[in-house]
Amino acid sequence: MDKKTFEKIMGIFNKMYPNVTVSLNFNSAFELVICLILAAQCTDKRVNEVTKDIFDKYNKPEDFANMDIEKLEKLIKPCGFFRNKAKNIQKASKQIIENFNGIVPNTMEDLQTLAGIGRKSANCILADVFHDPQGVAIDTHAKRICNRLGISKSDNPLKIEQDLLNVADKKHWQNLNLILVSHGREFCKAKNPLCYKCELHTFCKYYKDNKN
């Protein structure tokens, strides 16, 4: 796909989703770090339900770094994989205290040193907290839509992101993941996508290959 075609796609996306918002609830960069660790293999809705009570009492790195690990596991158990997530939360909290003076870092390189935070999560933090996107988070929705539209043929999130950045002007990076997530949930579903309702079908390789 070339940049001109993608710009047309973005014009449609922006009309379809003019007011996209982050689905995770947080009040600080650190709270988003916790949310993103919990969100692995878990819905944002469930994460919000769990963190609603947690953040009322515990919302600083020190709170989690010094917490009894079994207590932390119990608090986050509904999010699944709670033992591994508890370890990552506690380690990331300690790293923020020891390596970054208690403040969540604001660079891609530093964010990825935190336990449980990969490039996808770092992209979310940079865009949603610092409003300084350095790329676009590639989750299951973004991967599926990029493949179906023909933006990327890869299954590798890093390659998909690079293919997307090659055609997407930086002005689009801030909200692009949020738009792709919204489109994936509403129209471009993994099973039974609503192609007949989608305004992008004239650009969509998946639609052209499957319309008959």
C-alpha positions as CSV (number, residue, x, y, z in Angstrom):
1,M,0.0,0.0,0.0
2,D,1.2,3.5,-0.8
3,K,0.9,6.6,1.4
4,K,-1.7,8.2,-0.8
5,T,-4.0,5.2,-0.4
6,F,-3.5,5.1,3.3
7,E,-4.3,8.8,3.6
8,K,-7.7,8.1,2.0
9,I,-8.2,5.3,4.5
10,M,-7.4,7.6,7.4
11,G,-9.9,10.1,6.1
12,I,-12.6,7.5,6.4
13,F,-11.3,6.3,9.7
14,N,-11.4,9.8,11.2
15,K,-15.0,10.3,10.1
16,M,-16.0,6.9,11.5
17,Y,-14.2,7.4,14.8
18,P,-13.8,11.1,15.5
19,N,-13.7,10.8,19.3
20,V,-11.7,7.7,20.2
21,T,-10.7,7.2,23.9
22,V,-8.5,4.9,25.8
23,S,-10.6,2.0,27.2
24,L,-8.3,1.5,30.3
25,N,-9.0,3.7,33.3
26,F,-6.0,5.3,34.9
27,N,-4.9,8.6,36.5
28,S,-1.2,8.5,36.1
29,A,1.6,6.9,34.0
30,F,2.3,4.5,36.8
31,E,-1.4,3.3,36.9
32,L,-1.3,2.7,33.2
33,V,1.8,0.6,33.6
34,I,-0.1,-1.6,36.1
35,C,-3.1,-1.7,33.8
36,L,-1.1,-2.8,30.8
37,I,0.6,-5.6,32.7
38,L,-2.8,-6.8,33.9
39,A,-4.3,-6.5,30.4
40,A,-2.2,-9.3,29.0
41,Q,-4.6,-12.1,28.0
42,C,-7.4,-10.2,29.8
43,T,-10.1,-7.8,28.7
44,D,-9.8,-4.1,29.4
45,K,-13.3,-4.3,31.0
46,R,-12.0,-6.8,33.6
47,V,-8.9,-4.8,34.2
48,N,-10.9,-1.7,35.0
49,E,-13.2,-3.7,37.3
50,V,-10.1,-5.0,39.3
51,T,-8.1,-1.7,39.4
52,K,-11.1,0.4,40.4
53,D,-10.7,-0.8,44.0
54,I,-6.9,-1.3,43.9
55,F,-6.1,2.3,42.8
56,D,-8.2,3.8,45.6
57,K,-5.6,2.4,48.1
58,Y,-2.5,1.6,46.1
59,N,-1.3,3.8,43.2
60,K,2.4,4.5,43.7
61,P,5.4,2.4,42.9
62,E,6.2,2.2,46.6
63,D,2.8,0.7,47.4
64,F,3.4,-2.3,45.1
65,A,7.2,-2.7,45.6
66,N,6.7,-3.2,49.3
67,M,3.5,-5.2,49.2
68,D,3.4,-8.9,50.3
69,I,3.4,-10.8,47.0
70,E,0.6,-13.1,48.1
71,K,-1.6,-10.1,48.9
72,L,-0.8,-8.7,45.5
73,E,-1.7,-12.0,43.8
74,K,-5.0,-12.0,45.6
75,L,-5.8,-8.5,44.5
76,I,-5.2,-9.1,40.8
77,K,-6.3,-12.8,40.6
78,P,-9.4,-12.1,38.5
79,C,-7.2,-10.8,35.7
80,G,-5.6,-14.3,35.2
81,F,-2.0,-15.4,35.2
82,F,-1.9,-13.6,38.5
83,R,1.4,-15.0,39.8
84,N,3.5,-13.9,36.8
85,K,1.7,-10.6,36.7
86,A,2.3,-10.0,40.4
87,K,6.0,-10.6,39.9
88,N,6.1,-8.2,37.0
89,I,4.2,-5.5,38.8
90,Q,6.5,-5.8,41.8
91,K,9.7,-5.8,39.8
92,A,8.5,-3.0,37.5
93,S,7.7,-0.9,40.6
94,K,11.1,-1.5,42.1
95,Q,12.8,-0.7,38.8
96,I,10.9,2.6,38.6
97,I,12.0,3.5,42.1
98,E,15.6,2.4,41.8
99,N,16.4,3.3,38.2
100,F,14.1,6.3,37.5
101,N,13.7,8.0,40.9
102,G,10.1,6.8,41.2
103,I,9.0,8.4,38.0
104,V,7.8,6.3,35.0
105,P,10.3,7.0,32.1
106,N,9.2,8.6,28.9
107,T,11.4,7.0,26.3
108,M,10.8,3.8,24.3
109,E,14.1,2.4,25.4
110,D,13.7,3.0,29.1
111,L,10.1,1.8,29.2
112,Q,11.0,-1.5,27.7
113,T,13.4,-2.2,30.5
114,L,10.4,-2.5,32.9
115,A,9.2,-6.0,33.7
116,G,6.1,-6.8,31.8
117,I,6.4,-3.9,29.4
118,G,7.2,-4.6,25.8
119,R,7.1,-2.4,22.7
120,K,3.3,-2.6,22.4
121,S,2.7,-1.4,26.0
122,A,5.5,1.2,25.7
123,N,3.8,2.6,22.6
124,C,0.5,2.9,24.5
125,I,2.2,4.7,27.4
126,L,4.0,7.2,25.1
127,A,0.9,8.0,23.2
128,D,-1.7,7.9,25.9
129,V,0.2,9.5,28.8
130,F,3.0,11.6,27.3
131,H,1.3,12.3,23.9
132,D,4.6,11.7,22.2
133,P,4.0,8.6,20.0
134,Q,7.1,6.8,18.8
135,G,5.2,4.2,16.9
136,V,1.8,2.4,16.9
137,A,0.9,-0.4,19.3
138,I,0.1,-3.6,17.4
139,D,-2.4,-5.7,19.2
140,T,-4.7,-8.4,17.8
141,H,-7.0,-5.8,16.2
142,A,-4.3,-3.8,14.6
143,K,-2.6,-7.0,13.3
144,R,-5.8,-8.3,11.8
145,I,-6.8,-5.0,10.1
146,C,-3.3,-4.3,8.7
147,N,-3.3,-7.8,7.2
148,R,-6.8,-7.5,5.8
149,L,-6.3,-4.1,4.3
150,G,-3.0,-5.2,2.7
151,I,-0.8,-2.9,4.7
152,S,1.3,-5.8,5.9
153,K,1.5,-9.5,5.0
154,S,3.5,-10.3,8.2
155,D,2.4,-12.0,11.4
156,N,5.3,-10.4,13.3
157,P,4.1,-7.3,15.3
158,L,7.4,-5.5,14.8
159,K,7.3,-6.0,11.0
160,I,3.6,-5.0,10.9
161,E,4.3,-1.9,12.9
162,Q,7.1,-0.9,10.5
163,D,5.0,-1.5,7.5
164,L,2.3,0.7,9.0
165,L,4.7,3.4,9.9
166,N,6.0,3.4,6.4
167,V,2.6,4.5,5.0
168,A,1.1,6.4,8.0
169,D,2.1,10.0,8.5
170,K,3.3,10.7,12.0
171,K,0.3,13.0,12.6
172,H,-1.8,9.8,12.7
173,W,0.2,7.9,15.2
174,Q,-1.4,9.3,18.3
175,N,-4.8,7.8,17.8
176,L,-4.2,5.1,15.2
177,N,-4.2,2.1,17.6
178,L,-7.4,3.4,19.3
179,I,-9.0,3.7,15.9
180,L,-7.9,0.2,14.8
181,V,-9.2,-1.3,18.1
182,S,-12.5,0.5,17.6
183,H,-12.8,-0.7,14.0
184,G,-11.9,-4.3,15.0
185,R,-14.5,-4.4,17.7
186,E,-17.3,-2.8,15.7
187,F,-16.8,-4.1,12.1
188,C,-13.5,-6.0,11.3
189,K,-14.2,-8.8,13.8
190,A,-12.0,-11.9,13.8
191,K,-15.0,-14.0,13.0
192,N,-17.8,-12.9,10.7
193,P,-16.5,-9.4,9.9
194,L,-19.3,-7.0,8.9
195,C,-17.7,-6.2,5.5
196,Y,-21.1,-5.3,4.0
197,K,-21.4,-2.4,6.5
198,C,-17.8,-1.3,6.4
199,E,-16.9,1.9,4.5
200,L,-13.4,0.6,3.8
201,H,-14.4,-2.4,1.7
202,T,-13.3,-0.7,-1.6
203,F,-9.7,-0.6,-0.1
204,C,-9.8,-4.0,1.6
205,K,-7.8,-6.9,0.2
206,Y,-9.7,-9.3,2.5
207,Y,-13.1,-8.1,1.1
208,K,-11.9,-8.4,-2.5
209,D,-10.6,-11.9,-1.9
210,N,-13.7,-13.1,-0.1
211,K,-16.7,-11.2,-1.6
212,N,-17.7,-14.1,-3.9
